[in-house]
Amino acid sequence: MVEPLDAAALEAFAINARALIDFIWRTRDEKPTPRTTDLIAVDWFEPGQWNPYEQPPHLEPVRAKVGKDIAHLTLGPADPAGWQPQDEAHSLASAVAHFAMEVPAERVARDFRQAVEDSITEWRIEIDEGTPVFDFGSPPPIPVASPSNVTNATELRAPGYTTPSAPDVKAWRERQKKAAQG
């Protein structure tokens, strides 16, 4: 990357994307075994209860690309053009939303689900309003499932699924206004 800020943004995104991929899809019995201090989604559920939907294929190479292109000094050229940050970000937002909907309420902070919903809604509003979230030559983002949508993960995976309309922006803005007032 020529522009230092673009490189920094891609690095920050990629490191966090890798962490979220590990959080959502890793298990305690896979090799190499996660450290006991590593947080993974399955830790918030009773054995056999966490069932993330299948990891999207375009997220598969992220772990290796973070290692080769960002986290380690390696031989061979880095390929910043190989990143798909819009698609990767949407897939990760959907996965985090799925976790937030499924995690037992007593195992997370009282306002966790609402905070996840608000964060995803705020992000989608910015995208809908044309604010470039990532500007690495990616195509415009596609809508994702989130707690802001009525669609659940089962409906999202169903054949013939079509993306629902935008989230309830009015409700989100009202919550933001109330929060700002104290």
DRENZA-287641 format. One record per residue: residue number from 1; residue in one letter; x, z, y of N, C-alpha, C, O in turn. Coordinates in nm, 2 decimals. Layout:
N
NUM|A|X|Z|Y|X|Z|Y|X|Z|Y|X|Z|Y
...
REM end
This chain:
182
1|M|0.08|0.00|-0.12|0.00|0.00|0.00|0.09|0.00|0.12|0.19|0.07|0.13
2|V|0.05|-0.08|0.22|0.13|-0.09|0.34|0.10|0.02|0.44|0.19|0.08|0.50
3|E|-0.03|0.06|0.45|-0.07|0.16|0.55|-0.05|0.30|0.49|-0.11|0.33|0.38
4|P|0.02|0.39|0.55|0.04|0.52|0.49|-0.09|0.60|0.47|-0.11|0.67|0.37
5|L|-0.18|0.59|0.57|-0.31|0.66|0.55|-0.39|0.61|0.44|-0.46|0.68|0.37
6|D|-0.39|0.47|0.41|-0.46|0.42|0.30|-0.40|0.47|0.17|-0.47|0.51|0.07
7|A|-0.26|0.48|0.16|-0.19|0.53|0.04|-0.23|0.68|0.02|-0.26|0.72|-0.09
8|A|-0.23|0.76|0.13|-0.26|0.90|0.12|-0.41|0.92|0.08|-0.44|1.01|-0.01
9|A|-0.50|0.84|0.13|-0.64|0.85|0.09|-0.66|0.81|-0.06|-0.73|0.88|-0.13
10|L|-0.59|0.71|-0.10|-0.60|0.67|-0.24|-0.54|0.78|-0.33|-0.60|0.81|-0.44
11|E|-0.43|0.83|-0.29|-0.37|0.94|-0.37|-0.46|1.06|-0.38|-0.47|1.12|-0.49
12|A|-0.51|1.10|-0.27|-0.60|1.22|-0.27|-0.72|1.19|-0.36|-0.76|1.28|-0.44
13|F|-0.78|1.07|-0.34|-0.89|1.04|-0.43|-0.86|1.04|-0.57|-0.93|1.10|-0.66
14|A|-0.75|0.97|-0.61|-0.71|0.95|-0.75|-0.68|1.09|-0.82|-0.72|1.11|-0.93
15|I|-0.61|1.18|-0.75|-0.58|1.31|-0.81|-0.71|1.38|-0.84|-0.72|1.44|-0.95
16|N|-0.80|1.38|-0.74|-0.93|1.45|-0.76|-1.01|1.38|-0.87|-1.08|1.45|-0.94
17|A|-1.01|1.25|-0.87|-1.08|1.17|-0.97|-1.03|1.21|-1.11|-1.12|1.24|-1.20
18|R|-0.90|1.22|-1.13|-0.85|1.26|-1.26|-0.89|1.40|-1.30|-0.93|1.42|-1.41
19|A|-0.89|1.49|-1.20|-0.93|1.63|-1.23|-1.08|1.63|-1.27|-1.11|1.71|-1.36
20|L|-1.16|1.56|-1.20|-1.31|1.55|-1.24|-1.33|1.49|-1.37|-1.42|1.53|-1.45
21|I|-1.26|1.38|-1.40|-1.27|1.32|-1.54|-1.24|1.42|-1.64|-1.31|1.44|-1.74
22|D|-1.12|1.49|-1.63|-1.09|1.60|-1.72|-1.19|1.71|-1.73|-1.23|1.75|-1.84
23|F|-1.24|1.75|-1.61|-1.34|1.85|-1.61|-1.47|1.81|-1.69|-1.52|1.89|-1.77
24|I|-1.52|1.70|-1.66|-1.65|1.65|-1.72|-1.63|1.62|-1.87|-1.71|1.66|-1.95
25|W|-1.53|1.54|-1.91|-1.52|1.49|-2.04|-1.43|1.55|-2.14|-1.43|1.52|-2.26
26|R|-1.34|1.63|-2.10|-1.24|1.70|-2.20|-1.31|1.80|-2.27|-1.41|1.86|-2.23
27|T|-1.26|1.83|-2.39|-1.31|1.94|-2.48|-1.19|2.03|-2.52|-1.08|1.99|-2.50
28|R|-1.22|2.14|-2.56|-1.12|2.24|-2.60|-1.04|2.20|-2.73|-0.93|2.25|-2.75
29|D|-1.10|2.11|-2.81|-1.04|2.08|-2.94|-0.96|1.94|-2.94|-0.91|1.90|-3.04
30|E|-0.96|1.87|-2.82|-0.89|1.74|-2.82|-0.74|1.77|-2.80|-0.70|1.87|-2.75
31|K|-0.67|1.67|-2.84|-0.52|1.67|-2.82|-0.48|1.58|-2.71|-0.53|1.47|-2.70
32|P|-0.39|1.62|-2.62|-0.33|1.75|-2.62|-0.44|1.85|-2.57|-0.52|1.83|-2.49
33|T|-0.43|1.97|-2.63|-0.52|2.08|-2.60|-0.51|2.12|-2.46|-0.40|2.14|-2.41
34|P|-0.63|2.13|-2.39|-0.62|2.18|-2.25|-0.57|2.32|-2.24|-0.59|2.40|-2.34
35|R|-0.49|2.35|-2.14|-0.45|2.49|-2.12|-0.56|2.58|-2.11|-0.67|2.54|-2.07
36|T|-0.55|2.71|-2.15|-0.65|2.80|-2.13|-0.70|2.83|-1.99|-0.81|2.87|-1.96
37|T|-0.61|2.80|-1.90|-0.64|2.81|-1.75|-0.70|2.69|-1.70|-0.75|2.69|-1.58
38|D|-0.71|2.58|-1.77|-0.78|2.46|-1.72|-0.93|2.48|-1.73|-0.98|2.52|-1.83
39|L|-1.00|2.45|-1.62|-1.14|2.46|-1.62|-1.20|2.32|-1.67|-1.17|2.22|-1.62
40|I|-1.29|2.33|-1.77|-1.36|2.21|-1.81|-1.51|2.25|-1.83|-1.55|2.36|-1.85
41|A|-1.59|2.15|-1.81|-1.74|2.17|-1.80|-1.79|2.25|-1.93|-1.88|2.33|-1.91
42|V|-1.74|2.22|-2.04|-1.79|2.28|-2.16|-1.78|2.43|-2.16|-1.86|2.50|-2.23
43|D|-1.69|2.48|-2.08|-1.68|2.63|-2.07|-1.80|2.70|-2.01|-1.82|2.82|-2.02
44|W|-1.88|2.62|-1.94|-2.00|2.68|-1.87|-2.12|2.68|-1.97|-2.23|2.73|-1.93
45|F|-2.11|2.63|-2.09|-2.22|2.62|-2.18|-2.19|2.69|-2.31|-2.08|2.72|-2.35
46|E|-2.30|2.72|-2.38|-2.29|2.77|-2.52|-2.23|2.66|-2.61|-2.25|2.54|-2.57
47|P|-2.16|2.69|-2.72|-2.11|2.59|-2.80|-2.21|2.48|-2.84|-2.32|2.51|-2.89
48|G|-2.18|2.36|-2.82|-2.26|2.24|-2.86|-2.37|2.21|-2.76|-2.45|2.12|-2.78
49|Q|-2.38|2.28|-2.65|-2.48|2.26|-2.55|-2.45|2.16|-2.44|-2.54|2.10|-2.38
50|W|-2.32|2.14|-2.41|-2.28|2.05|-2.31|-2.27|1.91|-2.37|-2.19|1.88|-2.46
51|N|-2.35|1.82|-2.31|-2.36|1.68|-2.37|-2.35|1.58|-2.25|-2.45|1.53|-2.20
52|P|-2.23|1.56|-2.20|-2.22|1.47|-2.09|-2.25|1.33|-2.14|-2.22|1.29|-2.26
53|Y|-2.30|1.24|-2.05|-2.33|1.11|-2.10|-2.19|1.04|-2.12|-2.09|1.09|-2.07
54|E|-2.19|0.93|-2.18|-2.07|0.86|-2.22|-1.99|0.82|-2.09|-2.04|0.78|-1.99
55|Q|-1.86|0.85|-2.10|-1.77|0.82|-1.99|-1.77|0.67|-1.96|-1.75|0.59|-2.05
56|P|-1.80|0.62|-1.84|-1.80|0.48|-1.80|-1.66|0.42|-1.83|-1.56|0.48|-1.81
57|P|-1.67|0.30|-1.89|-1.54|0.23|-1.92|-1.44|0.22|-1.81|-1.32|0.22|-1.83
58|H|-1.49|0.20|-1.69|-1.40|0.18|-1.58|-1.32|0.31|-1.54|-1.23|0.30|-1.46
59|L|-1.37|0.42|-1.59|-1.29|0.55|-1.57|-1.18|0.57|-1.67|-1.09|0.65|-1.65
60|E|-1.19|0.50|-1.78|-1.09|0.51|-1.89|-0.94|0.50|-1.84|-0.86|0.59|-1.87
61|P|-0.91|0.40|-1.76|-0.77|0.39|-1.72|-0.73|0.48|-1.60|-0.61|0.48|-1.57
62|V|-0.82|0.55|-1.55|-0.78|0.63|-1.43|-0.67|0.73|-1.46|-0.58|0.75|-1.38
63|R|-0.68|0.80|-1.57|-0.59|0.91|-1.61|-0.45|0.85|-1.61|-0.35|0.90|-1.55
64|A|-0.43|0.74|-1.68|-0.30|0.67|-1.70|-0.25|0.62|-1.56|-0.13|0.63|-1.53
65|K|-0.34|0.56|-1.49|-0.30|0.50|-1.36|-0.26|0.61|-1.26|-0.17|0.59|-1.18
66|V|-0.32|0.73|-1.26|-0.28|0.84|-1.18|-0.14|0.88|-1.21|-0.05|0.90|-1.13
67|G|-0.11|0.89|-1.34|0.02|0.92|-1.39|0.12|0.82|-1.35|0.23|0.85|-1.29
68|K|0.10|0.69|-1.37|0.19|0.58|-1.35|0.20|0.55|-1.20|0.31|0.54|-1.15
69|D|0.09|0.54|-1.13|0.10|0.49|-0.99|0.12|0.60|-0.89|0.16|0.57|-0.78
70|I|0.09|0.73|-0.93|0.09|0.83|-0.82|0.17|0.95|-0.86|0.25|0.99|-0.78
71|A|0.14|1.02|-0.97|0.19|1.15|-1.00|0.34|1.15|-1.06|0.40|1.25|-1.05
72|H|0.38|1.04|-1.11|0.52|1.03|-1.17|0.60|0.92|-1.11|0.54|0.82|-1.07
73|L|0.73|0.93|-1.12|0.81|0.82|-1.08|0.83|0.74|-1.21|0.89|0.79|-1.31
74|T|0.79|0.62|-1.21|0.80|0.54|-1.33|0.86|0.40|-1.31|0.86|0.35|-1.19
75|L|0.90|0.33|-1.41|0.94|0.19|-1.40|0.83|0.10|-1.39|0.72|0.13|-1.45
76|G|0.84|-0.01|-1.33|0.74|-0.11|-1.32|0.66|-0.09|-1.19|0.66|0.02|-1.13
77|P|0.59|-0.20|-1.15|0.52|-0.19|-1.02|0.39|-0.11|-1.03|0.32|-0.11|-1.14
78|A|0.36|-0.04|-0.93|0.23|0.03|-0.92|0.13|-0.08|-0.88|0.16|-0.19|-0.82
79|D|0.00|-0.06|-0.91|-0.10|-0.16|-0.89|-0.22|-0.10|-0.81|-0.32|-0.08|-0.87
80|P|-0.20|-0.08|-0.68|-0.31|-0.03|-0.60|-0.44|-0.11|-0.61|-0.55|-0.07|-0.59
81|A|-0.42|-0.25|-0.63|-0.54|-0.33|-0.64|-0.62|-0.31|-0.76|-0.73|-0.35|-0.77
82|G|-0.56|-0.24|-0.86|-0.63|-0.21|-0.98|-0.73|-0.09|-0.97|-0.81|-0.07|-1.06
83|W|-0.73|-0.02|-0.86|-0.83|0.09|-0.84|-0.96|0.03|-0.80|-0.97|-0.07|-0.73
84|Q|-1.07|0.10|-0.85|-1.20|0.07|-0.81|-1.27|0.19|-0.75|-1.36|0.24|-0.81
85|P|-1.22|0.24|-0.64|-1.26|0.37|-0.59|-1.41|0.38|-0.56|-1.47|0.49|-0.58
86|Q|-1.48|0.27|-0.52|-1.62|0.28|-0.50|-1.69|0.31|-0.63|-1.77|0.40|-0.64
87|D|-1.67|0.23|-0.73|-1.73|0.25|-0.86|-1.69|0.38|-0.93|-1.77|0.45|-0.98
88|E|-1.56|0.41|-0.92|-1.51|0.54|-0.98|-1.58|0.66|-0.91|-1.62|0.75|-0.97
89|A|-1.59|0.65|-0.78|-1.65|0.76|-0.70|-1.80|0.78|-0.74|-1.85|0.89|-0.75
90|H|-1.87|0.67|-0.75|-2.01|0.68|-0.78|-2.03|0.73|-0.92|-2.12|0.81|-0.95
91|S|-1.95|0.69|-1.02|-1.96|0.74|-1.15|-1.93|0.89|-1.16|-2.00|0.96|-1.23
92|L|-1.83|0.93|-1.08|-1.80|1.07|-1.08|-1.91|1.15|-1.01|-1.94|1.27|-1.06
93|A|-1.97|1.10|-0.91|-2.08|1.17|-0.84|-2.19|1.19|-0.94|-2.25|1.30|-0.94
94|S|-2.22|1.09|-1.01|-2.33|1.09|-1.11|-2.30|1.20|-1.22|-2.39|1.27|-1.26
95|A|-2.17|1.20|-1.26|-2.14|1.30|-1.37|-2.14|1.44|-1.32|-2.19|1.53|-1.39
96|V|-2.10|1.46|-1.19|-2.11|1.60|-1.13|-2.25|1.64|-1.11|-2.29|1.75|-1.14
97|A|-2.33|1.54|-1.07|-2.48|1.57|-1.06|-2.54|1.61|-1.19|-2.62|1.70|-1.20
98|H|-2.50|1.54|-1.29|-2.55|1.57|-1.43|-2.51|1.71|-1.47|-2.59|1.79|-1.52
99|F|-2.39|1.75|-1.45|-2.34|1.88|-1.48|-2.42|1.98|-1.40|-2.46|2.08|-1.45
100|A|-2.44|1.96|-1.27|-2.52|2.05|-1.19|-2.66|2.07|-1.23|-2.71|2.18|-1.23
101|M|-2.72|1.96|-1.28|-2.86|1.97|-1.33|-2.86|2.05|-1.47|-2.96|2.12|-1.50
102|E|-2.76|2.04|-1.55|-2.76|2.09|-1.68|-2.70|2.23|-1.70|-2.74|2.31|-1.79
103|V|-2.61|2.27|-1.61|-2.55|2.40|-1.62|-2.65|2.51|-1.61|-2.73|2.51|-1.52
104|P|-2.64|2.61|-1.70|-2.73|2.73|-1.68|-2.71|2.80|-1.55|-2.60|2.83|-1.50
105|A|-2.83|2.82|-1.48|-2.83|2.87|-1.35|-2.75|3.00|-1.33|-2.69|3.03|-1.23
106|E|-2.76|3.08|-1.44|-2.69|3.22|-1.43|-2.54|3.21|-1.44|-2.47|3.31|-1.42
107|R|-2.49|3.09|-1.47|-2.34|3.07|-1.48|-2.28|3.01|-1.36|-2.15|2.98|-1.36
108|V|-2.35|2.98|-1.26|-2.30|2.92|-1.13|-2.35|3.00|-1.01|-2.45|3.08|-1.03
109|A|-2.29|2.98|-0.90|-2.34|3.04|-0.78|-2.49|3.01|-0.75|-2.53|2.90|-0.79
110|R|-2.56|3.10|-0.69|-2.70|3.08|-0.66|-2.73|2.95|-0.59|-2.83|2.89|-0.63
111|D|-2.65|2.91|-0.50|-2.68|2.78|-0.43|-2.60|2.66|-0.48|-2.59|2.56|-0.41
112|F|-2.55|2.67|-0.60|-2.46|2.56|-0.65|-2.54|2.43|-0.66|-2.49|2.33|-0.61
113|R|-2.65|2.43|-0.73|-2.73|2.30|-0.74|-2.76|2.24|-0.61|-2.75|2.12|-0.59
114|Q|-2.81|2.32|-0.52|-2.84|2.27|-0.38|-2.72|2.22|-0.31|-2.73|2.12|-0.24
115|A|-2.61|2.29|-0.32|-2.49|2.24|-0.26|-2.44|2.11|-0.31|-2.40|2.02|-0.24
116|V|-2.45|2.09|-0.45|-2.41|1.96|-0.51|-2.51|1.85|-0.46|-2.47|1.75|-0.42
117|E|-2.64|1.88|-0.46|-2.74|1.79|-0.41|-2.71|1.75|-0.27|-2.71|1.63|-0.23
118|D|-2.69|1.85|-0.18|-2.66|1.82|-0.04|-2.54|1.74|-0.02|-2.53|1.65|0.06
119|S|-2.43|1.77|-0.09|-2.31|1.69|-0.08|-2.32|1.55|-0.12|-2.28|1.46|-0.05
120|I|-2.39|1.52|-0.23|-2.41|1.39|-0.28|-2.50|1.31|-0.18|-2.48|1.20|-0.15
121|T|-2.61|1.38|-0.13|-2.70|1.32|-0.04|-2.63|1.28|0.09|-2.64|1.17|0.14
122|E|-2.55|1.37|0.14|-2.47|1.35|0.27|-2.38|1.23|0.25|-2.37|1.14|0.33
123|W|-2.31|1.22|0.13|-2.22|1.11|0.11|-2.30|0.98|0.10|-2.26|0.88|0.15
124|R|-2.41|0.98|0.03|-2.49|0.86|0.02|-2.55|0.81|0.15|-2.56|0.69|0.18
125|I|-2.59|0.91|0.24|-2.64|0.87|0.37|-2.53|0.80|0.45|-2.55|0.70|0.51
126|E|-2.40|0.85|0.44|-2.29|0.79|0.51|-2.27|0.65|0.46|-2.25|0.55|0.54
127|I|-2.28|0.63|0.33|-2.26|0.50|0.27|-2.38|0.40|0.32|-2.35|0.29|0.36
128|D|-2.50|0.46|0.31|-2.62|0.38|0.35|-2.61|0.34|0.50|-2.65|0.23|0.54
129|E|-2.55|0.42|0.58|-2.53|0.39|0.72|-2.41|0.30|0.75|-2.38|0.27|0.87
130|G|-2.34|0.26|0.65|-2.23|0.17|0.66|-2.10|0.23|0.69|-2.00|0.15|0.72
131|T|-2.09|0.36|0.68|-1.96|0.42|0.71|-1.87|0.39|0.59|-1.91|0.42|0.47
132|P|-1.75|0.33|0.61|-1.66|0.30|0.49|-1.61|0.43|0.44|-1.53|0.50|0.50
133|V|-1.65|0.46|0.31|-1.60|0.58|0.25|-1.46|0.55|0.19|-1.37|0.64|0.21
134|F|-1.44|0.44|0.13|-1.31|0.39|0.09|-1.30|0.25|0.14|-1.40|0.17|0.13
135|D|-1.19|0.21|0.18|-1.18|0.07|0.23|-1.06|0.00|0.17|-0.96|-0.04|0.24
136|F|-1.06|-0.01|0.04|-0.95|-0.07|-0.03|-0.99|-0.21|-0.09|-0.94|-0.25|-0.19
137|G|-1.09|-0.27|-0.02|-1.13|-0.41|-0.06|-1.23|-0.40|-0.17|-1.26|-0.50|-0.24
138|S|-1.30|-0.29|-0.20|-1.40|-0.28|-0.30|-1.53|-0.33|-0.25|-1.55|-0.34|-0.13
139|P|-1.61|-0.38|-0.35|-1.74|-0.42|-0.31|-1.83|-0.31|-0.26|-1.79|-0.19|-0.28
140|P|-1.94|-0.33|-0.19|-2.03|-0.22|-0.15|-2.07|-0.14|-0.27|-2.08|-0.19|-0.38
141|P|-2.09|-0.01|-0.24|-2.12|0.08|-0.35|-2.26|0.06|-0.41|-2.34|0.00|-0.34
142|I|-2.27|0.10|-0.53|-2.40|0.10|-0.60|-2.46|0.24|-0.59|-2.39|0.33|-0.60
143|P|-2.60|0.25|-0.58|-2.66|0.38|-0.58|-2.63|0.45|-0.72|-2.61|0.39|-0.82
144|V|-2.63|0.58|-0.71|-2.61|0.66|-0.83|-2.72|0.76|-0.85|-2.80|0.79|-0.76
145|A|-2.73|0.81|-0.97|-2.82|0.92|-1.00|-2.77|1.04|-0.94|-2.65|1.07|-0.95
146|S|-2.85|1.13|-0.89|-2.81|1.25|-0.84|-2.93|1.34|-0.84|-3.05|1.30|-0.85
147|P|-2.91|1.47|-0.82|-3.03|1.56|-0.81|-3.12|1.52|-0.69|-3.24|1.56|-0.69
148|S|-3.07|1.44|-0.60|-3.15|1.39|-0.49|-3.25|1.28|-0.53|-3.35|1.26|-0.47
149|N|-3.23|1.22|-0.65|-3.32|1.12|-0.70|-3.40|1.19|-0.81|-3.37|1.29|-0.87
150|V|-3.52|1.13|-0.83|-3.61|1.19|-0.93|-3.56|1.15|-1.07|-3.60|1.20|-1.17
151|T|-3.47|1.05|-1.08|-3.42|1.00|-1.20|-3.33|1.10|-1.27|-3.24|1.16|-1.21
152|N|-3.35|1.12|-1.40|-3.26|1.21|-1.47|-3.16|1.12|-1.55|-3.18|1.00|-1.56
153|A|-3.06|1.18|-1.62|-2.96|1.11|-1.69|-3.02|1.02|-1.80|-2.97|0.91|-1.83
154|T|-3.12|1.08|-1.87|-3.18|1.00|-1.98|-3.25|0.87|-1.92|-3.23|0.77|-1.98
155|E|-3.32|0.88|-1.81|-3.38|0.76|-1.75|-3.27|0.66|-1.71|-3.28|0.54|-1.72
156|L|-3.16|0.72|-1.65|-3.05|0.63|-1.60|-2.99|0.55|-1.72|-2.95|0.43|-1.69
157|R|-2.98|0.60|-1.84|-2.92|0.53|-1.95|-3.02|0.44|-2.02|-2.99|0.36|-2.10
158|A|-3.15|0.45|-1.99|-3.26|0.37|-2.06|-3.24|0.22|-2.03|-3.21|0.18|-1.92
159|P|-3.27|0.14|-2.13|-3.27|0.00|-2.11|-3.37|-0.04|-2.00|-3.48|0.01|-1.99
160|G|-3.33|-0.14|-1.92|-3.42|-0.19|-1.82|-3.43|-0.10|-1.70|-3.51|-0.12|-1.61
161|Y|-3.34|0.01|-1.69|-3.34|0.10|-1.57|-3.31|0.02|-1.44|-3.22|-0.06|-1.44
162|T|-3.39|0.05|-1.34|-3.35|0.00|-1.21|-3.33|0.12|-1.12|-3.40|0.22|-1.13
163|T|-3.24|0.10|-1.03|-3.21|0.21|-0.94|-3.32|0.25|-0.85|-3.39|0.17|-0.79
164|P|-3.35|0.38|-0.84|-3.46|0.43|-0.75|-3.42|0.41|-0.60|-3.31|0.38|-0.57
165|S|-3.51|0.44|-0.52|-3.49|0.43|-0.37|-3.39|0.54|-0.33|-3.35|0.62|-0.41
166|A|-3.35|0.53|-0.21|-3.26|0.63|-0.15|-3.31|0.77|-0.17|-3.43|0.79|-0.19
167|P|-3.22|0.87|-0.16|-3.26|1.01|-0.17|-3.35|1.05|-0.05|-3.37|0.98|0.05
168|D|-3.41|1.17|-0.06|-3.50|1.22|0.04|-3.41|1.27|0.16|-3.38|1.38|0.18
169|V|-3.38|1.17|0.25|-3.29|1.20|0.36|-3.36|1.30|0.46|-3.29|1.38|0.51
170|K|-3.49|1.28|0.48|-3.56|1.37|0.57|-3.54|1.52|0.53|-3.52|1.60|0.61
171|A|-3.57|1.54|0.40|-3.56|1.68|0.35|-3.41|1.73|0.36|-3.39|1.85|0.40
172|W|-3.32|1.65|0.33|-3.18|1.69|0.35|-3.14|1.72|0.49|-3.08|1.82|0.52
173|R|-3.19|1.64|0.58|-3.16|1.66|0.73|-3.22|1.79|0.77|-3.17|1.86|0.86
174|E|-3.34|1.82|0.72|-3.41|1.94|0.76|-3.34|2.06|0.71|-3.33|2.16|0.78
175|R|-3.29|2.06|0.59|-3.21|2.17|0.53|-3.08|2.19|0.62|-3.04|2.30|0.64
176|Q|-3.02|2.08|0.66|-2.90|2.09|0.74|-2.93|2.15|0.88|-2.85|2.23|0.93
177|K|-3.04|2.12|0.93|-3.08|2.17|1.06|-3.11|2.32|1.05|-3.06|2.40|1.14
178|K|-3.18|2.36|0.95|-3.21|2.50|0.93|-3.08|2.58|0.91|-3.06|2.69|0.96
179|A|-2.99|2.53|0.83|-2.86|2.59|0.80|-2.78|2.61|0.93|-2.72|2.71|0.95
180|A|-2.78|2.51|1.02|-2.71|2.52|1.15|-2.77|2.62|1.24|-2.70|2.68|1.32
181|Q|-2.90|2.64|1.23|-2.97|2.74|1.32|-2.95|2.88|1.27|-2.97|2.98|1.34
182|G|-2.89|2.90|1.15|-2.86|3.03|1.10|-2.95|3.08|1.00|-2.93|3.20|0.96
REM end
